[in-house]
Amino acid sequence: MSKNTVCLWYDKDAEAAARFYSETFPDSAEKAVRRAPSDYPAGKAGDVQLVEFTVAGIPCVGLNGGSAFRPNEAFSFQIATDIQDEIDRCWNAIVNNGGQESECGWCKDRWGVYWQITPRVLIEAMAAGGDEARRAFQAMLTMRKIDVGTIEAARRG
């Protein structure tokens, strides 16, 4: 296990989530499944308790901890994309697999984990500052899934 690993709390579906992430995002993989050595508050001996995986190169562990805690917007994965097809593929995979759309490029997967599917063109516009950033930001505020063409047009003014 890496020295620094993101731990995500799931009710009981950490293995399914890890599999989905590994199939959806480049540089992602399911690494190991660990079973509980004895009964614990959220499960029985032999149940999947921990799943080690990576999401876009980030080491993670999924903990099947029960329903006591739910993810929220205070934590999200931000996936930088280069083209509209990549945005569409990631967004649609999350939303069409029981997820939900949100505002400004954010969506939530079926397990409650939040994602920002963010085109690099928007990141670059914000870094440019000034009127270019303001126009791109205002365009983004009107969107759910980010549209690269609209952001590029806003950058140009």
Contacts in CASP RR format, 6 or more apart in sequence:
PFRMAT RR
TARGET T0000
AUTHOR 0000-0000-0000
METHOD contacts of the structure
MODEL  1
MSKNTVCLWYDKDAEAAARFYSETFPDSAEKAVRRAPSDYPAGKAGDVQL
VEFTVAGIPCVGLNGGSAFRPNEAFSFQIATDIQDEIDRCWNAIVNNGGQ
ESECGWCKDRWGVYWQITPRVLIEAMAAGGDEARRAFQAMLTMRKIDVGT
IEAARRG
1 52 0 8 1.000
1 59 0 8 1.000
1 61 0 8 1.000
2 59 0 8 1.000
4 59 0 8 1.000
5 59 0 8 1.000
5 60 0 8 1.000
5 61 0 8 1.000
6 55 0 8 1.000
6 58 0 8 1.000
6 59 0 8 1.000
6 60 0 8 1.000
6 61 0 8 1.000
7 60 0 8 1.000
7 61 0 8 1.000
7 62 0 8 1.000
7 63 0 8 1.000
8 14 0 8 1.000
8 17 0 8 1.000
8 60 0 8 1.000
8 61 0 8 1.000
8 62 0 8 1.000
8 63 0 8 1.000
8 71 0 8 1.000
8 113 0 8 1.000
9 62 0 8 1.000
9 63 0 8 1.000
9 65 0 8 1.000
9 66 0 8 1.000
9 69 0 8 1.000
9 70 0 8 1.000
9 71 0 8 1.000
10 17 0 8 1.000
10 62 0 8 1.000
10 63 0 8 1.000
10 64 0 8 1.000
10 65 0 8 1.000
10 66 0 8 1.000
10 111 0 8 1.000
11 42 0 8 1.000
11 64 0 8 1.000
11 65 0 8 1.000
11 66 0 8 1.000
11 67 0 8 1.000
11 111 0 8 1.000
12 42 0 8 1.000
12 47 0 8 1.000
12 48 0 8 1.000
12 64 0 8 1.000
12 65 0 8 1.000
12 66 0 8 1.000
13 64 0 8 1.000
13 111 0 8 1.000
14 48 0 8 1.000
14 50 0 8 1.000
14 51 0 8 1.000
14 62 0 8 1.000
14 63 0 8 1.000
14 64 0 8 1.000
15 30 0 8 1.000
15 33 0 8 1.000
15 48 0 8 1.000
15 51 0 8 1.000
16 111 0 8 1.000
17 51 0 8 1.000
17 62 0 8 1.000
17 109 0 8 1.000
17 111 0 8 1.000
17 113 0 8 1.000
18 30 0 8 1.000
18 51 0 8 1.000
18 53 0 8 1.000
18 60 0 8 1.000
18 62 0 8 1.000
19 30 0 8 1.000
20 93 0 8 1.000
20 97 0 8 1.000
20 109 0 8 1.000
21 28 0 8 1.000
21 53 0 8 1.000
21 55 0 8 1.000
22 28 0 8 1.000
22 29 0 8 1.000
22 30 0 8 1.000
22 53 0 8 1.000
22 54 0 8 1.000
24 90 0 8 1.000
24 93 0 8 1.000
24 94 0 8 1.000
25 55 0 8 1.000
25 56 0 8 1.000
25 79 0 8 1.000
25 90 0 8 1.000
26 56 0 8 1.000
27 54 0 8 1.000
27 56 0 8 1.000
27 57 0 8 1.000
28 53 0 8 1.000
28 54 0 8 1.000
28 55 0 8 1.000
28 56 0 8 1.000
28 57 0 8 1.000
29 53 0 8 1.000
29 54 0 8 1.000
30 51 0 8 1.000
30 52 0 8 1.000
30 53 0 8 1.000
31 51 0 8 1.000
31 52 0 8 1.000
31 53 0 8 1.000
31 54 0 8 1.000
32 51 0 8 1.000
32 52 0 8 1.000
33 48 0 8 1.000
33 50 0 8 1.000
33 51 0 8 1.000
33 52 0 8 1.000
34 48 0 8 1.000
34 49 0 8 1.000
34 50 0 8 1.000
34 51 0 8 1.000
34 52 0 8 1.000
35 45 0 8 1.000
35 46 0 8 1.000
35 47 0 8 1.000
35 48 0 8 1.000
35 49 0 8 1.000
36 43 0 8 1.000
36 44 0 8 1.000
36 45 0 8 1.000
36 46 0 8 1.000
36 47 0 8 1.000
36 48 0 8 1.000
36 49 0 8 1.000
37 45 0 8 1.000
37 46 0 8 1.000
38 45 0 8 1.000
39 45 0 8 1.000
40 49 0 8 1.000
41 65 0 8 1.000
41 66 0 8 1.000
42 64 0 8 1.000
42 65 0 8 1.000
42 66 0 8 1.000
42 67 0 8 1.000
42 68 0 8 1.000
43 49 0 8 1.000
43 64 0 8 1.000
43 66 0 8 1.000
47 64 0 8 1.000
48 64 0 8 1.000
49 63 0 8 1.000
49 64 0 8 1.000
49 65 0 8 1.000
50 61 0 8 1.000
50 62 0 8 1.000
50 63 0 8 1.000
50 64 0 8 1.000
51 61 0 8 1.000
51 62 0 8 1.000
51 64 0 8 1.000
52 59 0 8 1.000
52 60 0 8 1.000
52 61 0 8 1.000
52 62 0 8 1.000
53 60 0 8 1.000
53 61 0 8 1.000
53 62 0 8 1.000
54 60 0 8 1.000
55 77 0 8 1.000
56 77 0 8 1.000
56 79 0 8 1.000
58 77 0 8 1.000
70 112 0 8 1.000
71 111 0 8 1.000
71 112 0 8 1.000
71 113 0 8 1.000
71 114 0 8 1.000
72 114 0 8 1.000
73 106 0 8 1.000
73 114 0 8 1.000
75 113 0 8 1.000
75 114 0 8 1.000
76 106 0 8 1.000
76 113 0 8 1.000
76 114 0 8 1.000
76 115 0 8 1.000
76 116 0 8 1.000
77 113 0 8 1.000
77 114 0 8 1.000
77 115 0 8 1.000
77 116 0 8 1.000
78 115 0 8 1.000
78 116 0 8 1.000
78 118 0 8 1.000
79 90 0 8 1.000
79 115 0 8 1.000
79 116 0 8 1.000
79 117 0 8 1.000
79 118 0 8 1.000
80 118 0 8 1.000
80 119 0 8 1.000
80 120 0 8 1.000
80 123 0 8 1.000
81 87 0 8 1.000
81 90 0 8 1.000
81 117 0 8 1.000
81 118 0 8 1.000
81 119 0 8 1.000
81 120 0 8 1.000
82 119 0 8 1.000
82 120 0 8 1.000
83 119 0 8 1.000
83 148 0 8 1.000
84 119 0 8 1.000
84 147 0 8 1.000
84 148 0 8 1.000
84 149 0 8 1.000
87 117 0 8 1.000
87 119 0 8 1.000
87 145 0 8 1.000
87 146 0 8 1.000
87 148 0 8 1.000
88 145 0 8 1.000
90 115 0 8 1.000
90 117 0 8 1.000
91 105 0 8 1.000
91 107 0 8 1.000
91 117 0 8 1.000
91 145 0 8 1.000
94 107 0 8 1.000
94 108 0 8 1.000
94 109 0 8 1.000
94 115 0 8 1.000
94 117 0 8 1.000
95 101 0 8 1.000
95 107 0 8 1.000
97 109 0 8 1.000
97 110 0 8 1.000
98 109 0 8 1.000
98 110 0 8 1.000
99 107 0 8 1.000
99 108 0 8 1.000
99 109 0 8 1.000
99 110 0 8 1.000
99 112 0 8 1.000
100 107 0 8 1.000
100 108 0 8 1.000
101 107 0 8 1.000
101 144 0 8 1.000
101 145 0 8 1.000
102 108 0 8 1.000
102 114 0 8 1.000
102 144 0 8 1.000
103 141 0 8 1.000
103 143 0 8 1.000
103 144 0 8 1.000
104 140 0 8 1.000
104 141 0 8 1.000
104 143 0 8 1.000
104 144 0 8 1.000
104 146 0 8 1.000
105 116 0 8 1.000
105 117 0 8 1.000
105 118 0 8 1.000
105 140 0 8 1.000
105 143 0 8 1.000
105 144 0 8 1.000
105 145 0 8 1.000
105 146 0 8 1.000
106 114 0 8 1.000
106 115 0 8 1.000
106 116 0 8 1.000
107 114 0 8 1.000
107 115 0 8 1.000
107 117 0 8 1.000
107 144 0 8 1.000
107 145 0 8 1.000
108 114 0 8 1.000
108 115 0 8 1.000
109 115 0 8 1.000
117 145 0 8 1.000
117 146 0 8 1.000
118 146 0 8 1.000
119 146 0 8 1.000
119 148 0 8 1.000
119 151 0 8 1.000
121 148 0 8 1.000
121 151 0 8 1.000
121 152 0 8 1.000
121 155 0 8 1.000
122 136 0 8 1.000
122 140 0 8 1.000
122 146 0 8 1.000
122 151 0 8 1.000
125 132 0 8 1.000
125 133 0 8 1.000
125 135 0 8 1.000
125 136 0 8 1.000
125 137 0 8 1.000
125 151 0 8 1.000
125 154 0 8 1.000
125 155 0 8 1.000
126 133 0 8 1.000
126 136 0 8 1.000
126 137 0 8 1.000
127 133 0 8 1.000
128 155 0 8 1.000
131 157 0 8 1.000
132 155 0 8 1.000
132 157 0 8 1.000
135 154 0 8 1.000
135 155 0 8 1.000
135 157 0 8 1.000
136 151 0 8 1.000
136 154 0 8 1.000
136 155 0 8 1.000
138 154 0 8 1.000
139 150 0 8 1.000
139 151 0 8 1.000
139 153 0 8 1.000
139 154 0 8 1.000
140 146 0 8 1.000
140 151 0 8 1.000
143 150 0 8 1.000
END
